[in-house]
Amino acid sequence: MPAATLVPVRMSPLMRVFLRRLENGHFLNRVGTWTEGISQARDFEDSENAYEAARKLGLQGVELVIAREDGTVISGSKLDF
């Protein structure tokens, strides 16, 4: 099966983009470790930045999460490399 093509999505200032571990729901934080709270998670600002960070870090079992400014998760998409 061919790999999916990621189309960069520029988020509104009211939206945030995160990487979340599928196994436990923890978010990647600003220093490259994992945190339970979305408030301590790194906001990648757009899907392309999140995808590239996950790829460069060799992350497996993660999803790209789009959330509202208040941290309410709107959607998540599993990343496969």
N, C-alpha and C positions, 0 to 999 in steps of 0.2 A: 504494500500500500504506500503511495507517495506521501511524503511529509506535507502537513498542512502549511499553508503560507499565512504568516501573521501579518495582518494589515495594521499599521500603526494607528492607534486611536488617541487623538489629543483630547485630554479631558478638560471639562469645564473647571474653573477654580473651585467649584463646589463638589467636585469628584476627586477621589484619591485612588491610587493604584498600588497594590501590595503583592507580595509573594507569600503564599501560605502552604505549609506542609500538609499533605493530605492525611498522613497517619495520625496526627494529633491536633491539627488546627492551629498550630503556632505560626506566628508571622516572623519574617526576617526583619531584624531591627537595624538600626543605623550603624552598628559596629560589626555586623556580619554574624551575629548569633541569633538565636530564636527566642521569641517572647510570646507569652500567652495573650497579652493585651494589644489590641489594635492601636491603642493610643501611643505605644512605644515603638510601633513598627515604622519601617522606612517607607516613605511615600515616594514612589518612582516617577510620579507626575504623568507619565504616559505609558502605554502598553509596550512600546518599542524599548524603552529604558529597562523595564522590568524583564522582558524577554531576554535582552542582551546580558543583563546581570546574571540571570539564572543560567544561561548558556555558558558564560565565562567562568562562573563558579562551579560548573558541573553539577548543578542541583538536579536531583531526581525525585520523583514523587511530590512535585509541587504544582500549585495552580496559581494563575494570575487572577487576582481578585480586584474587582471594581467596587468601591464603597462610596457612600455619601460622605460629606464633610464631617458629619457627626459619628462616623464609624459604622453605620448600618450597611451591611454587605448587600450589594445589588446583584452581582453575578460573579461566577468563578469559572475558569476554563483551565483544564489540566494541560500542562506543558509537556510535550514529548520531544526529545532530541534524538 
